[in-house]
Amino acid sequence: MSSDFLDPAPGRSETLPSEFYFDSAVFHRVRESAFGGSWQWVGDLDRCRIPGQTHPFTLLEGLLDEPLLLARDRDDQVRCLSNVCTHRAALVCEGDSVVNHLRCRYHGRRFGLDGRLQHMPEFEGVEGFPAPSDNLTEVPLTLWRRWFFCSLHPRLSAEEFFRPVEERVGFLPLEHFQPRPDRARDYMIRAHWALYVDNYLEGFHIPYIHAALNSTLDYGSYEVLTFDHGVLQVGPAADGEPCFDLPAGHPDEGRRIAAYYFWLHPNLMLNFYPWGLSVNVVRPMGMNRTKVSFLPFVWDESKLDEGAGAALDRVEREDEAVVESVQKGLKSRFYRAGRFSAARENGTHHFHRLLAADAGLVRPPGQPE
């Protein structure tokens, strides 16, 4: 697959070609590079709050399928560990619990909550045992405000990863945002995951697809800003619509902002509204099937169903329909690639450049080719 289509300037560039979305080799390269190398959502602080608490999970089930667990030891230190026994690969922890140690039920191998091997029955006379490889592997973990993220092999430090978010919305009391599981939703989309991200990263379609949302925003002042590993969309409020109370010295001081939409490569969306935060996690389940999880965290209940942050289910269903339409259209013999709007699609262009780098087609943006 040629890389000639992706010029660094949106106004001169073509989109990724349709074959990109159907190439299994490319899909698997991007899986390891983009998803394995990024910080991935694990969950809220409550998943592992007290000493002795454990929480097993599968990292990106359907894509990475890595069995992991959170464990907070008796010294109150929380770690992310491999949840695979180093003896015969059975799962070590099979449910949320509060324990003093981890014990594999297959053959009784026991580990501390720090992942270190403590005991193994019937292993007398085994040469070179125990070795460091008999401990559970520790996976990089960070607690950003009140949310856990982990990475199999992070390309950026957690501080670098979240810095653009902190610079814009760090004034919000994120530690006090409260989960609202009653409003959480999973959506199954019959399309390639990257098409969903393509759609998210531009406001170009808002007047055409989202009539209700468009009425809450000042589309003429809508901004799409790119940074090394992501995109920020700034949604100004229409007259009379709810907006943030921005502090003095804020980059948008004096403006009425209805929403900040952050996308962090490759699959994390942090949507900030005056009522709080909607975390969207995009989970590829295959080359043409995607699960998107909406996870709300509320700060101001009185603003929940107002403005740009209202009717999120409707907006999602509208997006889902158009993305599935694109998935069908990409199969056409008469379509290869499109062009970008230089004025409105710089965010999607940036994503395509990052994806092409993940697939080994071009160098990462910002590096000479």
N, C-alpha and C positions, 0 to 999 in steps of 0.2 A: 504494500500500500504506500503510495507516494505521500510525501509531506508538503508538496508544493502548494497545496490548497490553502495552507494556514499562514497567511502573511501576518506579521506582527501588528499591522494597522487594520482595524476592523473594516475600514472603508475600502481596503484593497483585497480583503480575505474572502475566501469561500468557507462555508461550514465544513464540518467533518462529512465525508462522503457516506452515503447510505450503507455501504458495505461495512463500515466501522461497527454498526449496530448488530451485525449478523456474523461477525468473525469470532469464532470461539477462542482462537489463540490470543487475539487481542483482549477479549473478555477476561481470560485467565491471567494475562500479564497485568492488566489494570487491577484485578482483584488483589494480587500480592503487593504490587507497588503502592497503589493509592489507598486501599483499605487496610492492608497490613501495616503500612507506614504512617497512618494517621491516628489521632486520638479519637476513640470511639466511646459513645455513650454507654455507661454501665447502669446508672440509676441514681436515685436520690440518697442523701445521707442516711435516711432511715433504714436503708437496706442493710447497713452494718454500723449500728450506732453504739452498742455497748460491748465491753470486753467479753470475749468468748463467742460472740455472734459470728455466724458464717452464712454466706449467701452464694450458692452455686448458680452459674449461668453459662449459656453458650454464646460466645461472641459472634455476632452476625450469623445467626442460624440460617442456613440455606446458602451462605456464601463462604465465610471463613470457617464456620463450624468448629471453633476452638473451645473445648470445655475448660472453663476457668472458675475460680471462686474468690470471693472476698472473705477475708478472715481478720478479725480484730483480736489481737492477743491480750494476755492479762496485763501487759504493760501499756495497753491502750493504743498500740500501733496497728494500723490497718494495712494489709498487703493484698495484692492480687497474685494468686498462685495458680499454677497449672492444677487442674482437677483430675489429673490422670495418674494413677498409681505407678510408681517407677518399677514395680515388680512385673505385672502382667497387663497393665494398661486399663484396668477397671476404673470406673469413676470412684473417687475417694469420698466425696460428699454428695449426697443425693437429695438433699432438702434443706431448707432454712432451719437453723438450730442454734442453740447456745451450748457450747461444749468446752471441755478442757483440752482436747486434742482431736486430731483427725485419724480415723481408723478405717482402712479398707476392709469391707466385709467379705471380700473374696478369700484372702489368705491371712488377714489379721495384721498387715503391715501398718505401723502407727507413725504418725507425723505430728510434730508440734504445730501450733498455729502460726509459726514462722516458716513452716514448710520443711523443717529439718527432720530427717529420719530419726525416730526415737527407739524403735524396736521392730524386729522381724523374727517371728517364731521359726524354728526348724532350719536355721541358716548357719548352724555351727559347721565349721570346716570349709566354708565358702571363701576362697582366696580373694584378697583385695576388697573385702567387704567390711564395712560400708565405704563407699566412695562418694565424692561430691555429687555424682550423677544419680545417686539414690535419694537425694533430696528433691522436693518438688520445686520446679523452676519458678522463680519470681518474675512477674511481668510488670513493666513500668505502669505505675498508677498515679493519678493525681486527683486531688479534691479541689475543684474550682468552685469557689463560693460554697454551695451546698450540694454539688453534684459530682459523682465519681465518673472519671474517664480513664480508660486504659489504652495501651498501644502495644502491639506485638514487637514492633521495631520502629520507634518514633523517629521521624525525620526532622521534627522541630521539637524544641522543649515545650512543655505545657505553657510556660509563661509567654513564649513567642506565639503560640497557637491562639491564645485568648487575648493577647494584647490589644488587637483592634477593637474587640468587644468592650474591654475595660475602658479604653480611651473614649468611647462614645456613650456608654450606658453605665459606667462604673459608679455614677452618682446614685443609682437605684439601690435600695436595700435588699439585694438579691438573697441574702441569707434568710430573710424573713418571708420570702415568697412561699406559699403553701401549695402542695400538690392537690389537684382536684381529679381524682381517678374517675369520678362520675361523669366527667366531661372528656375523658381520654377516649381516643378512637384509633382503630387500625383500618387502613384502607388497602385493598388489593387492587392493583392496577395491571392491566394486561398490556404491558409495554416495557421496553428497556429502561433501566433505572436512570440512565443519563438523559433520556428524553424528558423525564419528570424534572430533573435539575435544569435542563435547557429552558423549560417553560418558567420555572421559578425565578430565573435570573434576569428577567427583563419585565419592565412595566409596560412594554409595547402593546401587549395583548389586553391590558386591563379595560380600556374603553370598549373593546369588542366582545370580550368574554364575560367580564364581571361588572354588569351594570350597577348592581347595588354597591359593591365596593368602590366603584369609580365615583359614585355620588358623595362618598365620604372623603375623597382625596382631591388635592389640587394637582391634577395630572400634568399641567403645564410646567409645574415646578419640581416634578418628580426627578430624583437623582439616582444614578447608578455609579458607585465608586468601587474601583478595584484595588486590591492589595495583593501581596505575593501569593497568599494561599487562600484567597477568598474574595467575597464581594459583599458590599453593603449597599442596600437600597434604602434611601431616605424618602419616606412618604409624607409630604406636607398635608396638613388637614385642610379640608374645605371649610368655608365660613360656617361657624356655629358647631363644628364637630369637635369631639374631645381631643385634647392634645396633652403632651407632656409639660410639666412645670420644670423647665430647664434651669439649672443653677447659673449664676454669674460665671463668665469665662468659658462656658460650654461652646464647642465649635458651631452649634446652631442657635446660640443665644439670640433672642429677638424673633425667632421663627416659630410658627405653630406646627409642630411635628406630630402626626397621628401615629406613625409606626416607624420602627427601625427593623429592617429585615436583613439579618446576617446569614450568609452561607459560608461555611468553613469546609474546604475541600477534604473529602469528596462528597459527604452525605449528611452533614449536620446543618440544620437550619434553626436559628434562634430568632424568633419573631417577638419583638418587644412592643407592647401596647400600654396605654395608660393604666389598664387593669392588671398587667403582669406580663407573663411570658408563655408563649406556646413553643415548646421544643418539638421539632419535626425531625425524625430519624428516618432516612431513606435506606431500606434494606433490600438489596437485590436478592431475588429468590431463584434466579435463572436469567437467561438472556432476554426473555420477553415477559417476565413476571416480576413485579415489585411490590413490596409491602411498605407503606408509609405510616408511621406511628405519630399521632398527635398527642403530646403530653403537656397539659396546661398546668401552670403554677401561678396562683393568683395573689395579688398584693392588695388591690382595691376592688372589693366585690361590687361596689356601687356602680362601677363603670364596665362591668362584664359584658353586657349586651349592647354596647354603644360603639359607634364609630367604626374605624377600620378593623378593629379586633372583634367585631360582632359577626355572626353568621359564618363562622369558619367552615362549618360542614358544607354549606352551600358553595362557598368558594372552592373547596376541595373537590366537590362533585363536578363543578364546571371545569376545573383543571383536568380532572381525570378523563372526562369525555374528550377533550381536545387532544390530550397526550395519546390516548388510544387511537384517535383518528390519525395522528402522525405516524404511529407504529404501523398502521395499515398502509399509509401512503408511501412509506419508505420501501415497500416491496415492489413498487411500480418499476417497470422497465424504462419508464420515461423520466425518472428522477435520479439524479446522481448527487448533487449538492446544491445549496442555495448561496445567497449572499447575505451579509450582515448589514443592518441599518447602522451607519456610523453614529447616528444620534441616539439610538435607543437600545442597541444590542451589544454594547461593549462588555457587559457582564457575561453573556453567553459566549462571546468570542474568547474571553479570558478563560472560561471553563474549558472550551475546546482546546485551547493551547495547553492547559494543564493536563487534560486527558491524553492528548497526543504525546506529551512528555512521558506520562505514565506508561503508555503503550510502546515507548521507545522509538517513536516516529520523529520527534524533534527534541531539542534540548529544552529544559525547563525555561519558562519565560524569565527574561532578565539575563540569560546567559547567551553569549555569542553562538551562532549556529555555523 
